[in-house]
């Protein structure tokens, strides 16, 4: 009997050990299975997040592309944004950047290299007048007619040439030339290309809210044509036209002008697209009355 007990005891011990091992393995298997399930759930969650982020990115890219297309297609209408000041500031910044890029992309040299003359700064240096696109409207070009000031300069040299405007008489006294532009601008500069007997310009004005504003008035020095008569405009003047006044008796002979450019504070540059004058050598009509409240096309 005792021998039987001695024989059974080792098997009981072995059974207990085997049972313990099985329990440990089963517990470990449960833990591993749980971890695998957790990892799978995390992977699925990450994939879902990735898909969501991808969709959001595509949506954002599409919105940016659409917005850029809207900016690049004139006229640009700023969207109505009232609740998000940051978005509003970004729209303004993007609009200014696009305008600057468009202006830079369209600039090209116009005609001969000519000196600049700034009557407000006698020490002004020479430079180039940069051009913009020609006006889209076309009109018959009469020799020395008012339409000769439209678009970029095309008088290649100094002289009494029919590609520039000239008054009916050479030394008749006060004359004026009005130039209109497609878009109103906060004026930074007015640039006038003088191509024959420069120095007769006595005043340049603009009309703002129906009131005539003097941009510059004085006695300009004579010089060698062609040259760019440049008027820097301080303050805040917004207009879509300017009137160039001349005292033709100051400088003997016809005082001829080839082009007028309006430079905005946003970097925009426009050539005149419409014009009228007190008189013109093209038709010999009697002098007209200067515009009283802005330029009329």
Backbone as JSON, one array per atom type, in Angstrom:
{
  "sequence": "XXXXXXXXXXXXXXXXXXXXXXXXXXXXXXXXXXXXXXXXXXXXXXXXXXXXXXXXXXXXXXXXXXXXXXXXXXXXXXXXXXXXXXXXXXXXXXXXXXXXXXXXXXXXXXXXXXXXXXXXXXXXXXXXXXXXXXXXXXXXXXXXXXXXXXXXXXXXXXXXXXXXXXXXXXXXXXXXXXXXXXXXXXXXXXXXXXXXXXXXXXXXXXXXXXXXXXXXXXXXXXXXXXXXXXXXXXXXXXXXXXXXXXXXXXXXXXXXXXXXXXXXXXXXXXXXXXXXXXXXXXXXXXXXXXXXXXXXX",
  "N": [[0.83, -1.2, 0.0], [1.83, 1.22, 0.81], [3.81, 1.34, -1.07], [2.34, 1.8, -3.39], [1.32, 4.33, -2.94], [3.67, 5.78, -2.92], [4.3, 5.53, -5.57], [2.25, 6.92, -6.91], [2.46, 9.59, -6.05], [4.62, 11.04, -7.42], [3.5, 11.22, -9.99], [1.29, 12.8, -9.53], [2.5, 15.17, -8.81], [3.79, 15.76, -11.19], [1.57, 16.08, -12.82], [0.42, 18.3, -11.64], [2.35, 20.23, -12.22], [2.27, 20.2, -15.01], [-0.36, 21.09, -15.39], [-0.13, 23.64, -14.32], [1.66, 24.78, -16.13], [0.12, 24.67, -18.49], [-1.93, 26.41, -17.76], [-0.49, 28.81, -17.52], [0.41, 29.13, -20.15], [-2.04, 29.32, -21.47], [-3.04, 31.69, -20.33], [-1.09, 33.47, -21.22], [-1.54, 33.27, -23.91], [-4.06, 34.38, -24.11], [-3.43, 37.02, -23.36], [-1.7, 37.78, -25.43], [-3.42, 37.54, -27.61], [-5.24, 39.51, -26.94], [-3.58, 41.77, -27.09], [-2.97, 41.72, -29.82], [-5.49, 42.17, -30.94], [-5.88, 44.75, -29.96], [-3.81, 46.13, -31.22], [-4.61, 45.79, -33.88], [-6.97, 47.26, -33.82], [-5.95, 49.81, -33.28], [-4.44, 50.17, -35.6], [-6.47, 50.2, -37.53], [-7.78, 52.47, -36.7], [-5.78, 54.38, -37.13], [-5.57, 54.18, -39.92], [-8.08, 55.09, -40.64], [-7.94, 57.72, -39.66], [-5.88, 58.62, -41.31], [-7.07, 58.48, -43.86], [-9.06, 60.37, -43.47], [-7.52, 62.69, -43.03], [-6.26, 62.81, -45.52], [-8.44, 63.3, -47.18], [-9.22, 65.78, -46.19], [-6.95, 67.27, -46.83], [-6.99, 67.13, -49.66], [-9.36, 68.52, -50.09], [-8.65, 71.02, -49.06], [-6.56, 71.71, -50.82], [-8.0, 71.88, -53.22], [-9.66, 74.03, -52.59], [-7.77, 76.09, -52.29], [-6.72, 76.16, -54.91], [-8.99, 76.91, -56.34], [-9.44, 79.43, -55.21], [-7.09, 80.78, -55.94], [-7.45, 80.81, -58.71], [-9.66, 82.46, -58.86], [-8.57, 84.85, -57.94], [-6.66, 85.34, -59.91], [-8.19, 85.9, -62.13], [-9.32, 88.72, -63.48], [-12.18, 90.94, -63.1], [-11.24, 90.83, -59.63], [-13.19, 89.69, -57.02], [-13.45, 90.14, -53.71], [-14.18, 87.65, -51.28], [-16.96, 87.57, -49.01], [-16.15, 87.94, -45.82], [-16.69, 87.9, -42.52], [-16.51, 86.89, -39.99], [-14.09, 85.73, -39.47], [-11.2, 87.02, -38.78], [-8.52, 86.44, -39.27], [-8.58, 84.94, -41.64], [-9.59, 86.9, -43.31], [-7.5, 88.76, -43.32], [-5.58, 87.21, -44.59], [-6.71, 86.91, -47.12], [-6.54, 89.56, -48.06], [-3.74, 89.89, -48.09], [-2.98, 87.9, -49.95], [-4.29, 88.88, -52.22], [-2.92, 91.33, -52.64], [-0.36, 90.31, -53.14], [-0.77, 88.82, -55.49], [-1.53, 90.87, -57.27], [0.85, 92.34, -57.33], [2.56, 90.43, -58.49], [1.28, 90.07, -60.98], [1.56, 92.63, -62.01], [4.37, 92.81, -62.18], [4.82, 90.76, -64.0], [3.79, 91.76, -66.37], [5.31, 93.92, -67.0], [7.46, 95.6, -69.22], [10.13, 96.88, -71.25], [9.59, 100.07, -72.71], [9.82, 101.64, -75.7], [12.49, 103.99, -76.36], [15.36, 104.33, -74.14], [14.96, 106.74, -71.76], [15.63, 109.81, -70.0], [14.49, 110.49, -66.64], [12.54, 113.11, -65.22], [11.96, 114.74, -62.33], [10.14, 117.24, -61.15], [9.75, 117.93, -58.53], [11.99, 117.18, -57.29], [14.94, 118.26, -57.94], [17.33, 116.9, -58.11], [16.83, 114.46, -59.19], [17.44, 111.26, -60.63], [18.32, 109.66, -63.77], [16.36, 107.2, -65.55], [14.34, 104.37, -66.47], [11.2, 104.21, -68.07], [8.75, 102.03, -67.26], [6.58, 99.82, -68.96], [3.11, 98.89, -69.49], [0.38, 96.77, -70.49], [-0.94, 97.42, -73.76], [-3.79, 99.51, -74.43], [-7.02, 98.0, -74.73], [-9.03, 99.04, -76.28], [-9.34, 100.42, -79.53], [-8.72, 103.21, -81.59], [-9.02, 105.46, -84.4], [-5.92, 106.73, -85.41], [-4.97, 109.87, -85.56], [-2.6, 112.13, -86.92], [-0.75, 113.83, -84.54], [-2.98, 113.9, -82.93], [-5.28, 113.72, -80.07], [-5.58, 111.06, -79.45], [-3.08, 110.02, -79.73], [-1.8, 109.89, -77.3], [-2.64, 107.63, -76.09], [-2.09, 104.43, -74.61], [1.15, 102.72, -74.5], [4.33, 104.49, -74.82], [5.26, 105.44, -78.15], [6.82, 107.04, -79.64], [9.87, 107.24, -80.89], [12.04, 108.94, -80.8], [13.24, 112.3, -80.14], [11.47, 115.14, -81.41], [9.38, 116.91, -83.81], [7.01, 115.05, -84.2], [4.41, 112.99, -85.63], [3.37, 111.02, -83.97], [2.81, 111.82, -81.43], [0.87, 113.88, -79.16], [-0.06, 117.22, -80.01], [-0.73, 120.66, -79.45], [-3.09, 122.99, -81.02], [-1.96, 125.47, -81.7], [1.45, 126.64, -81.48], [2.47, 128.38, -79.4], [0.4, 129.48, -77.8], [-0.34, 129.95, -75.21], [-2.16, 129.04, -72.27], [-2.92, 125.58, -72.22], [-4.49, 122.34, -72.13], [-4.41, 118.83, -71.36], [-6.28, 115.99, -71.01], [-6.3, 112.82, -69.48], [-7.65, 109.6, -69.32], [-8.18, 106.58, -67.41], [-8.57, 102.98, -67.16], [-9.11, 101.92, -64.61], [-9.79, 103.2, -61.35], [-7.33, 104.45, -59.06], [-5.3, 104.55, -56.1], [-3.26, 107.11, -56.15], [0.19, 107.0, -56.74], [2.18, 107.95, -58.4], [2.32, 110.16, -61.23], [3.13, 109.91, -64.57], [4.53, 111.44, -67.34], [5.25, 111.32, -70.7], [7.32, 113.38, -72.35], [8.05, 114.5, -75.55], [8.87, 116.51, -77.24], [10.23, 119.71, -77.06], [10.28, 119.97, -74.07], [9.12, 121.09, -70.78], [7.01, 122.84, -70.56], [4.89, 122.1, -68.99], [2.71, 123.09, -66.45], [1.01, 122.48, -64.4], [-0.54, 119.7, -62.75], [-3.5, 117.96, -62.29], [-6.12, 116.15, -60.55], [-9.37, 114.58, -60.28], [-11.28, 114.09, -57.48], [-13.95, 112.71, -55.9], [-15.55, 114.56, -57.24], [-14.21, 116.92, -56.87], [-11.58, 119.07, -57.82], [-8.23, 118.26, -57.49], [-5.05, 119.44, -56.84], [-2.15, 118.03, -57.93], [0.43, 118.7, -58.52], [2.08, 121.83, -59.0], [3.83, 124.35, -60.64], [6.94, 125.65, -61.94], [8.48, 124.05, -64.45], [11.68, 122.82, -65.33], [13.34, 123.23, -68.47], [14.61, 120.89, -70.91], [16.22, 118.01, -72.42], [14.55, 116.26, -74.88], [13.52, 112.85, -75.73], [11.81, 112.72, -72.55], [10.83, 111.59, -69.24], [8.39, 113.02, -67.4], [7.92, 113.14, -64.11], [5.69, 112.92, -61.47], [5.63, 112.58, -58.13], [3.09, 111.62, -55.84], [2.01, 112.69, -52.84], [0.14, 111.87, -49.82], [-3.36, 110.93, -49.94], [-4.88, 110.29, -52.69], [-7.36, 109.33, -54.81], [-8.18, 108.4, -58.02], [-9.36, 108.21, -61.46], [-8.46, 109.56, -63.59], [-6.43, 112.2, -64.96], [-5.46, 115.64, -65.38], [-3.4, 117.43, -67.44], [-1.86, 120.43, -67.36], [-0.62, 123.02, -69.42], [1.63, 125.7, -70.05], [2.04, 126.96, -72.87], [3.51, 129.04, -73.82], [5.79, 129.21, -72.37], [7.9, 127.61, -73.28], [9.3, 127.87, -76.37], [7.81, 126.85, -79.49], [6.07, 123.79, -80.5], [4.84, 121.87, -77.79], [5.1, 118.69, -77.12], [3.42, 115.62, -76.25], [3.64, 112.18, -75.6], [2.68, 109.97, -74.11], [0.82, 108.96, -71.17], [1.03, 107.85, -67.87], [-0.41, 106.14, -65.1], [0.46, 105.42, -61.86], [-0.22, 103.23, -59.3], [-0.52, 103.02, -55.67], [-0.52, 100.41, -54.93], [1.19, 99.21, -56.62], [0.22, 98.89, -59.17], [0.12, 99.68, -62.67], [-0.91, 101.82, -65.22], [-1.6, 102.67, -68.57], [-2.89, 105.49, -70.33], [-6.22, 105.24, -71.53], [-8.13, 106.75, -72.72], [-8.74, 110.09, -73.91], [-8.72, 113.72, -74.05], [-8.45, 117.15, -75.13], [-7.55, 120.65, -74.85], [-7.03, 121.68, -77.35], [-6.0, 120.51, -80.6], [-3.54, 119.76, -82.99], [-4.36, 118.07, -84.9], [-6.93, 118.56, -85.96], [-7.41, 121.25, -85.83], [-9.42, 122.51, -84.4], [-11.23, 125.02, -82.49], [-10.16, 125.91, -79.13], [-11.34, 123.78, -76.5], [-13.51, 123.62, -73.56], [-12.03, 123.13, -70.41], [-12.36, 120.05, -68.52], [-14.82, 120.04, -65.92], [-15.56, 118.54, -63.73], [-14.12, 116.01, -63.26], [-13.01, 113.46, -65.57], [-14.5, 112.99, -68.69], [-15.38, 110.4, -70.75]],
  "CA": [[0.0, 0.0, 0.0], [2.76, 2.35, 0.87], [4.51, 1.42, -2.36], [1.4, 2.42, -4.36], [1.29, 5.77, -2.66], [4.94, 6.36, -3.39], [4.28, 5.56, -7.04], [1.25, 7.92, -7.36], [2.88, 10.97, -5.71], [5.35, 11.75, -8.51], [2.59, 11.54, -11.1], [0.46, 13.95, -9.1], [3.35, 16.37, -8.9], [3.98, 16.08, -12.62], [0.29, 16.59, -13.32], [0.24, 19.68, -11.17], [3.26, 21.09, -13.0], [1.73, 20.32, -16.38], [-1.54, 21.94, -15.32], [0.32, 25.01, -14.11], [2.22, 25.26, -17.41], [-1.0, 24.89, -19.41], [-2.61, 27.64, -17.34], [0.36, 29.96, -17.88], [0.38, 29.28, -21.62], [-3.37, 29.8, -21.85], [-3.11, 33.1, -19.93], [-0.24, 34.23, -22.13], [-2.21, 33.31, -25.21], [-5.14, 35.37, -23.99], [-2.83, 38.36, -23.35], [-1.21, 38.06, -26.79], [-4.59, 37.76, -28.46], [-5.79, 40.83, -26.6], [-2.69, 42.78, -27.65], [-3.14, 41.72, -31.27], [-6.74, 42.86, -31.22], [-5.67, 46.17, -29.67], [-2.97, 46.67, -32.3], [-5.43, 45.87, -35.06], [-7.89, 48.38, -33.65], [-5.18, 51.04, -33.44], [-4.1, 50.28, -37.02], [-7.67, 50.61, -38.24], [-8.04, 53.87, -36.34], [-4.79, 55.19, -37.85], [-5.94, 54.21, -41.33], [-9.24, 55.97, -40.76], [-7.45, 59.09, -39.51], [-5.1, 58.94, -42.5], [-8.01, 58.75, -44.93], [-9.72, 61.64, -43.19], [-6.56, 63.76, -43.29], [-6.07, 62.89, -46.96], [-9.61, 63.96, -47.75], [-9.16, 67.19, -45.81], [-5.88, 67.87, -47.62], [-7.49, 67.31, -51.02], [-10.35, 69.59, -50.07], [-7.93, 72.29, -48.88], [-5.86, 72.01, -52.06], [-9.0, 72.31, -54.19], [-10.11, 75.37, -52.21], [-6.68, 77.02, -52.62], [-6.65, 76.29, -56.36], [-10.16, 77.7, -56.77], [-9.24, 80.8, -54.75], [-6.06, 81.37, -56.79], [-8.06, 81.08, -60.01], [-10.53, 83.63, -58.72], [-7.72, 86.04, -57.84], [-5.95, 85.56, -61.17], [-9.12, 86.28, -63.17], [-9.88, 90.03, -63.16], [-11.91, 91.6, -61.83], [-11.29, 89.95, -58.46], [-14.14, 90.09, -56.0], [-13.09, 89.54, -52.44], [-15.32, 87.02, -50.63], [-17.45, 88.22, -47.8], [-15.68, 87.25, -44.61], [-16.93, 88.82, -41.42], [-16.33, 86.27, -38.69], [-12.73, 85.21, -39.32], [-10.29, 88.11, -39.11], [-7.28, 85.9, -39.82], [-8.84, 84.61, -43.04], [-9.75, 88.16, -44.02], [-6.16, 89.31, -43.52], [-4.89, 86.38, -45.58], [-7.27, 87.27, -48.43], [-5.95, 90.84, -48.46], [-2.32, 89.66, -48.4], [-2.9, 87.16, -51.22], [-4.7, 89.77, -53.3], [-1.82, 92.25, -52.9], [0.74, 89.56, -53.74], [-1.11, 88.49, -56.88], [-1.46, 92.1, -58.05], [2.26, 92.67, -57.54], [3.1, 89.47, -59.45], [0.73, 90.37, -62.29], [2.19, 93.86, -62.5], [5.75, 92.51, -62.56], [4.84, 89.89, -65.17], [3.42, 92.49, -67.57], [6.21, 95.03, -67.27], [8.49, 95.42, -70.23], [10.68, 98.16, -71.67], [8.76, 100.75, -73.71], [10.5, 102.66, -76.46], [13.9, 104.23, -76.05], [15.7, 104.67, -72.77], [14.88, 108.2, -71.65], [15.85, 110.27, -68.61], [13.34, 110.93, -65.87], [12.66, 114.43, -64.62], [11.03, 114.95, -61.22], [10.23, 118.66, -60.81], [9.76, 118.12, -57.08], [13.32, 116.81, -56.82], [15.86, 118.63, -59.02], [18.46, 115.98, -58.16], [16.36, 113.14, -59.62], [18.34, 110.58, -61.56], [17.7, 109.12, -64.97], [15.91, 105.82, -65.44], [13.49, 103.87, -67.54], [9.75, 104.13, -67.85], [8.29, 100.67, -67.53], [5.29, 99.85, -69.62], [2.11, 97.87, -69.2], [-0.25, 96.36, -71.72], [-1.61, 98.42, -74.56], [-5.23, 99.51, -74.19], [-7.74, 97.07, -75.59], [-9.83, 99.78, -77.24], [-8.55, 101.02, -80.6], [-9.37, 104.33, -82.26], [-8.19, 105.96, -85.49], [-4.79, 107.53, -84.95], [-4.67, 111.05, -86.36], [-1.31, 112.72, -86.63], [-0.76, 114.83, -83.47], [-4.28, 113.92, -82.27], [-5.29, 113.36, -78.65], [-5.46, 109.61, -79.32], [-1.67, 109.62, -79.75], [-1.3, 109.68, -75.93], [-3.16, 106.37, -75.56], [-1.17, 103.29, -74.61], [2.57, 102.92, -74.19], [5.0, 105.41, -75.74], [5.71, 104.89, -79.43], [7.66, 108.03, -80.31], [11.18, 106.67, -80.59], [13.09, 109.96, -80.67], [12.73, 113.65, -80.0], [11.17, 115.81, -82.66], [7.99, 117.25, -84.11], [6.6, 113.79, -84.84], [2.94, 112.84, -85.56], [2.96, 109.97, -83.02], [2.58, 112.44, -80.13], [-0.13, 114.95, -79.19], [0.39, 118.61, -80.06], [-1.84, 121.62, -79.44], [-3.36, 123.59, -82.33], [-0.96, 126.51, -81.91], [2.66, 126.31, -80.72], [2.77, 129.25, -78.26], [-0.85, 130.22, -77.58], [-0.59, 130.15, -73.79], [-2.68, 127.88, -71.53], [-3.49, 124.42, -72.89], [-4.63, 121.22, -71.21], [-4.57, 117.49, -71.91], [-6.89, 115.11, -70.01], [-6.06, 111.39, -69.75], [-8.46, 108.71, -68.5], [-7.66, 105.23, -67.23], [-9.63, 101.99, -66.98], [-9.4, 101.67, -63.19], [-9.37, 104.21, -60.38], [-6.21, 103.98, -58.26], [-4.69, 105.46, -55.12], [-2.16, 107.54, -57.01], [1.54, 107.15, -56.2], [2.91, 108.77, -59.36], [1.84, 110.43, -62.58], [4.31, 109.96, -65.44], [4.18, 112.02, -68.63], [6.37, 111.23, -71.66], [7.47, 114.57, -73.19], [8.89, 114.12, -76.68], [9.33, 117.66, -78.01], [10.25, 120.96, -76.31], [9.75, 119.78, -72.71], [9.24, 122.18, -69.81], [5.84, 123.72, -70.57], [3.87, 121.64, -68.02], [2.62, 124.04, -65.34], [0.19, 121.94, -63.3], [-1.23, 118.42, -62.98], [-4.6, 117.82, -61.33], [-7.0, 114.98, -60.64], [-10.68, 114.83, -59.69], [-11.63, 113.14, -56.43], [-15.29, 113.03, -55.37], [-16.06, 115.75, -57.91], [-13.39, 118.07, -56.55], [-10.28, 119.07, -58.47], [-7.11, 118.22, -56.54], [-3.79, 119.77, -57.49], [-1.09, 117.09, -57.58], [1.67, 119.48, -58.61], [1.99, 123.08, -59.73], [5.09, 125.06, -60.55], [7.66, 125.92, -63.18], [9.39, 122.95, -64.74], [12.86, 123.16, -66.11], [13.43, 122.65, -69.8], [15.56, 119.78, -70.97], [16.37, 117.31, -73.68], [13.53, 115.25, -75.13], [12.35, 112.58, -74.89], [12.04, 112.51, -71.12], [9.65, 111.24, -68.44], [8.05, 114.0, -66.39], [7.4, 112.27, -63.04], [5.12, 113.63, -60.32], [5.25, 111.78, -56.95], [1.87, 112.16, -55.24], [1.88, 112.36, -51.42], [-1.23, 111.86, -49.33], [-4.29, 109.89, -50.39], [-5.71, 110.78, -53.8], [-7.84, 108.21, -55.63], [-8.81, 108.94, -59.22], [-9.17, 107.42, -62.67], [-8.08, 110.48, -64.65], [-5.62, 113.35, -64.59], [-5.43, 116.72, -66.36], [-2.06, 118.03, -67.54], [-1.97, 121.81, -67.81], [0.61, 123.52, -70.0], [1.75, 127.09, -70.48], [2.81, 126.72, -74.09], [4.38, 130.17, -74.11], [7.04, 129.11, -71.6], [8.94, 126.99, -74.1], [8.92, 128.12, -77.77], [7.55, 125.7, -80.33], [5.06, 122.87, -79.99], [5.23, 121.05, -76.64], [4.39, 117.46, -77.49], [3.33, 114.56, -75.23], [3.42, 110.9, -76.27], [1.97, 108.98, -73.29], [0.58, 109.3, -69.76], [0.91, 106.62, -67.08], [-0.87, 106.29, -63.72], [1.06, 104.39, -61.02], [-0.95, 103.13, -58.04], [0.25, 102.67, -54.47], [-0.47, 98.95, -54.85], [2.12, 98.72, -57.64], [-0.41, 98.83, -60.48], [0.55, 100.68, -63.65], [-1.88, 101.9, -66.3], [-1.48, 103.68, -69.6], [-4.17, 106.14, -70.63], [-7.06, 104.55, -72.51], [-9.0, 107.75, -73.33], [-8.11, 111.4, -73.78], [-9.26, 114.9, -74.72], [-7.51, 118.25, -74.96], [-8.05, 121.98, -75.17], [-6.95, 121.79, -78.8], [-5.08, 119.55, -81.19], [-3.1, 120.09, -84.34], [-4.96, 117.11, -85.83], [-8.13, 119.06, -86.63], [-7.45, 122.7, -85.84], [-10.63, 123.05, -83.79], [-11.01, 126.01, -81.43], [-9.98, 125.29, -77.82], [-12.53, 123.37, -75.77], [-13.54, 124.0, -72.15], [-11.46, 122.04, -69.59], [-13.36, 119.3, -67.73], [-15.13, 120.73, -64.68], [-15.74, 117.63, -62.59], [-13.66, 114.67, -63.64], [-12.81, 113.23, -67.0], [-15.64, 112.36, -69.37], [-14.93, 109.67, -71.94]],
  "C": [[0.86, 1.24, 0.0], [3.48, 2.5, -0.45], [3.62, 2.08, -3.42], [1.35, 3.92, -4.17], [2.57, 6.45, -3.17], [4.95, 6.47, -4.91], [3.36, 6.67, -7.56], [1.76, 9.35, -7.14], [3.66, 11.67, -6.82], [4.43, 12.12, -9.65], [1.68, 12.7, -10.74], [1.24, 15.23, -9.23], [3.54, 16.79, -10.35], [2.7, 16.66, -13.21], [0.05, 18.03, -12.91], [1.11, 20.66, -11.97], [2.72, 21.31, -14.4], [0.52, 21.23, -16.38], [-1.16, 23.41, -15.17], [0.86, 25.59, -15.41], [1.11, 25.57, -18.41], [-1.73, 26.18, -19.07], [-1.82, 28.88, -17.74], [0.31, 30.21, -19.37], [-0.96, 29.84, -22.07], [-3.53, 31.28, -21.52], [-2.3, 33.97, -20.87], [-0.89, 34.38, -23.51], [-3.34, 34.33, -25.21], [-4.58, 36.78, -24.05], [-2.35, 38.76, -24.75], [-2.36, 38.36, -27.72], [-5.2, 39.14, -28.21], [-4.93, 41.95, -27.18], [-2.83, 42.88, -29.16], [-4.42, 42.46, -31.66], [-6.6, 44.37, -31.02], [-4.87, 46.85, -30.78], [-3.78, 46.8, -33.59], [-6.41, 47.05, -35.0], [-7.18, 49.71, -33.84], [-4.81, 51.26, -34.9], [-5.3, 50.76, -37.83], [-8.0, 52.08, -37.98], [-7.08, 54.81, -37.07], [-5.13, 55.3, -39.33], [-7.13, 55.13, -41.57], [-8.83, 57.44, -40.66], [-6.69, 59.53, -40.75], [-6.02, 59.28, -43.68], [-8.72, 60.09, -44.74], [-8.8, 62.82, -43.47], [-6.32, 63.93, -44.78], [-7.22, 63.61, -47.63], [-9.61, 65.45, -47.43], [-8.1, 67.93, -46.62], [-6.33, 68.14, -49.05], [-8.5, 68.44, -51.11], [-9.68, 70.95, -49.94], [-7.22, 72.69, -50.16], [-6.83, 72.51, -53.14], [-9.48, 73.73, -53.89], [-9.05, 76.41, -52.56], [-6.61, 77.25, -54.12], [-7.81, 77.15, -56.88], [-9.98, 79.16, -56.41], [-8.2, 81.51, -55.61], [-6.6, 81.69, -58.17], [-8.95, 82.31, -59.95], [-9.73, 84.91, -58.64], [-7.11, 86.38, -59.19], [-6.86, 85.99, -62.29], [-9.74, 87.62, -62.82], [-11.29, 90.16, -63.69], [-12.06, 90.66, -60.64], [-12.26, 90.52, -57.45], [-13.8, 89.37, -54.71], [-14.3, 88.91, -51.78], [-15.71, 87.74, -49.36], [-17.06, 87.4, -46.59], [-15.82, 88.22, -43.45], [-16.56, 88.22, -40.08], [-14.9, 85.82, -38.44], [-11.74, 86.27, -39.75], [-8.99, 87.61, -39.71], [-7.46, 85.56, -41.3], [-8.97, 85.87, -43.88], [-8.39, 88.79, -44.3], [-5.4, 88.52, -44.57], [-5.4, 86.69, -46.99], [-6.64, 88.56, -48.93], [-4.5, 90.66, -48.87], [-2.16, 88.93, -49.73], [-3.27, 88.05, -52.4], [-3.58, 90.74, -53.66], [-0.65, 91.55, -53.59], [0.46, 89.24, -55.2], [-1.04, 89.72, -57.76], [-0.02, 92.48, -58.35], [2.89, 91.74, -58.57], [2.58, 89.74, -60.86], [1.36, 91.62, -62.88], [3.61, 93.6, -62.97], [5.8, 91.68, -63.83], [4.55, 90.65, -66.46], [4.36, 93.65, -67.88], [7.21, 94.67, -68.35], [8.95, 96.79, -70.69], [9.81, 98.76, -72.77], [9.58, 101.81, -74.4], [11.94, 102.85, -76.03], [14.12, 104.48, -74.57], [15.76, 106.19, -72.68], [15.12, 108.61, -70.21], [14.54, 110.63, -67.95], [13.61, 112.32, -65.31], [11.56, 114.6, -63.58], [11.12, 116.41, -60.81], [10.21, 118.93, -59.32], [11.11, 117.76, -56.47], [14.32, 117.09, -57.93], [17.04, 117.68, -59.16], [18.06, 114.59, -58.64], [17.27, 112.58, -60.69], [17.58, 110.06, -62.76], [17.29, 107.69, -64.74], [15.05, 105.46, -66.62], [12.04, 103.94, -67.13], [9.3, 102.75, -68.24], [6.87, 100.71, -68.06], [4.38, 98.75, -69.13], [1.48, 97.48, -70.52], [-0.87, 97.54, -72.45], [-3.1, 98.38, -74.27], [-5.93, 98.61, -75.19], [-8.58, 97.81, -76.63], [-8.91, 100.43, -78.29], [-9.36, 102.11, -81.27], [-8.46, 104.76, -83.4], [-7.12, 106.9, -84.94], [-4.53, 108.68, -85.91], [-3.3, 111.59, -85.97], [-1.48, 113.88, -85.64], [-2.12, 114.92, -82.76], [-4.19, 113.5, -80.81], [-5.13, 111.85, -78.46], [-4.0, 109.13, -79.35], [-1.11, 109.41, -78.34], [-1.8, 108.36, -75.34], [-2.1, 105.28, -75.63], [0.26, 103.69, -74.3], [3.21, 103.87, -75.19], [5.42, 104.71, -77.03], [6.47, 105.92, -80.26], [9.11, 107.72, -79.93], [12.27, 107.72, -80.37], [12.44, 111.32, -80.51], [12.45, 114.25, -81.37], [9.7, 116.11, -82.81], [7.41, 116.1, -84.91], [5.1, 113.56, -84.64], [2.46, 111.78, -84.59], [2.79, 110.51, -81.6], [1.51, 113.52, -80.28], [0.56, 116.31, -79.24], [-0.83, 119.51, -80.09], [-1.99, 122.27, -80.83], [-2.33, 124.64, -82.68], [0.26, 126.22, -81.04], [2.84, 127.12, -79.44], [1.56, 130.11, -77.9], [-1.16, 130.48, -76.11], [-1.14, 128.91, -73.13], [-3.29, 126.81, -72.45], [-3.68, 123.33, -71.83], [-4.84, 119.93, -71.98], [-5.11, 116.6, -70.8], [-6.69, 113.66, -70.42], [-6.89, 110.56, -68.78], [-7.91, 107.31, -68.49], [-8.8, 104.27, -66.91], [-10.06, 101.83, -65.52], [-8.96, 102.85, -62.34], [-8.26, 103.61, -59.5], [-5.85, 105.02, -57.22], [-3.35, 105.88, -55.72], [-0.85, 107.67, -56.23], [2.37, 108.07, -57.09], [2.07, 109.02, -60.6], [3.08, 110.63, -63.44], [3.87, 110.4, -66.83], [5.41, 111.95, -69.53], [6.34, 112.47, -72.56], [8.45, 114.24, -74.31], [9.37, 115.29, -77.53], [9.17, 118.92, -77.17], [9.67, 120.81, -74.9], [9.94, 121.01, -71.84], [8.04, 123.08, -69.73], [4.76, 123.29, -69.58], [3.9, 122.56, -66.8], [1.85, 123.5, -64.15], [-0.37, 120.6, -63.73], [-2.27, 118.26, -61.88], [-5.32, 116.5, -61.54], [-8.32, 115.35, -59.99], [-11.02, 113.71, -58.73], [-12.93, 113.58, -55.8], [-15.81, 114.34, -55.96], [-15.26, 117.01, -57.66], [-12.03, 117.96, -57.22], [-9.18, 119.18, -57.41], [-5.82, 118.49, -57.3], [-2.71, 118.79, -57.0], [0.28, 117.75, -57.62], [1.4, 120.74, -59.38], [3.3, 123.82, -59.56], [5.66, 125.31, -61.93], [8.67, 124.81, -63.39], [10.57, 123.45, -65.55], [12.77, 122.54, -67.49], [14.44, 121.52, -69.79], [15.59, 119.17, -72.35], [15.28, 116.25, -73.79], [14.16, 114.04, -75.85], [12.73, 112.4, -73.43], [10.73, 112.17, -70.44], [9.48, 112.27, -67.34], [7.3, 113.26, -65.29], [6.93, 113.11, -61.86], [4.82, 112.64, -59.2], [4.06, 112.43, -56.25], [1.81, 111.75, -53.77], [0.4, 112.34, -51.03], [-2.05, 110.75, -49.94], [-5.23, 110.47, -51.43], [-6.08, 109.58, -54.66], [-8.6, 108.78, -56.82], [-8.57, 108.0, -60.39], [-8.84, 108.32, -63.86], [-7.21, 111.59, -64.09], [-5.71, 114.38, -65.71], [-4.06, 117.37, -66.3], [-2.23, 119.42, -68.13], [-0.61, 122.27, -68.32], [0.51, 125.03, -70.22], [2.66, 127.06, -71.7], [3.74, 127.87, -74.44], [5.7, 130.09, -73.36], [8.2, 128.59, -72.44], [8.53, 127.15, -75.56], [8.76, 126.83, -78.55], [6.45, 124.83, -79.74], [5.62, 122.02, -78.86], [4.44, 119.74, -76.73], [4.52, 116.37, -76.42], [2.93, 113.26, -75.92], [2.6, 109.91, -75.44], [1.83, 109.51, -71.87], [0.35, 108.0, -69.0], [0.5, 106.97, -65.66], [-0.3, 105.12, -62.92], [0.34, 104.39, -59.68], [-0.06, 102.75, -56.88], [0.33, 101.16, -54.26], [0.48, 98.35, -55.89], [1.52, 98.63, -59.03], [0.08, 99.96, -61.38], [-0.42, 100.64, -64.83], [-1.5, 102.99, -67.28], [-2.86, 104.26, -69.87], [-4.92, 105.36, -71.71], [-8.09, 105.5, -73.15], [-8.4, 109.13, -73.07], [-8.94, 112.47, -74.48], [-8.3, 116.04, -74.41], [-8.18, 119.57, -75.3], [-8.03, 122.23, -76.67], [-5.99, 120.73, -79.31], [-4.75, 119.97, -82.61], [-3.76, 119.19, -85.38], [-6.15, 117.68, -86.58], [-8.26, 120.57, -86.61], [-8.71, 123.29, -85.25], [-10.29, 124.12, -82.77], [-10.86, 125.3, -80.09], [-11.3, 124.95, -77.15], [-12.45, 123.9, -74.33], [-12.96, 122.86, -71.33], [-12.55, 121.32, -68.81], [-13.56, 119.94, -66.37], [-15.24, 119.79, -63.49], [-15.37, 116.21, -63.0], [-13.6, 114.54, -65.14], [-14.01, 112.51, -67.58], [-15.15, 111.69, -70.64], [-15.92, 109.9, -73.09]]
}
